[in-house]
Amino acid sequence: MSEQYKVVYSPAALDDLDAIYSYIAFDLQVPQTALNQTNRIRKEIRSLGIFPERYAKVDWEPWASVGMHRVAVDNYVVYYLTDVGAMTVTIVRIFYGGRDVESIINSEID
């Protein structure tokens, strides 16, 4: 069996996960659905500990040049980086799939 990667969350990714839960639980008023959704996202993220390179890399800058990967979980997309040498997966951001993520990222670095 191959070695397991350590999975860590960036502060922004933790904020994203909290925002997803809060929106579903409080704005939509369905707390059990919020819990189920965040649990599905976290389960997929935990699975990245084994062979995290299995998902596609993004094809837009600036994230393409750093090797950013993406994995869809229901209506959300998890963006993450792998460090093969350190055996680490870093969850960078988690966005609703309908958002223009490329524009959001580019506006954050301007």
Steps between C-alpha positions, in 0.01 A plus 500: 500500500627849420574754769226732617528874435428737785198721417498856638262792452600858428324758719303613192379144433382466861316831462345373175378182671352703786329733251350205311360358823368837617332581170317167480419476872400859570411672172324200348397375846588135446765415761498125438562558129784736594657234719458232233652723230803601704551137604502392132753771417722401795475131406621572145779717639611220735514266200768725348744341743526212252618582146408871500635547147201310359299818440556749219704815535343835419592652164491872589755729655623568755400161637608290201865590548498381863332170416162563664262203487123502521241246606123545483284400794134541418459871416835600651858491374800437724830652385818350638877473461716194547857491629633158406827553686327593825212255438251781565174608340397858576135590451520856367136600436150352476257681271144457381532352150283767337737783588756648262797379704760618251375858530483479880858377524629758253324781689655383829854530361450839335 
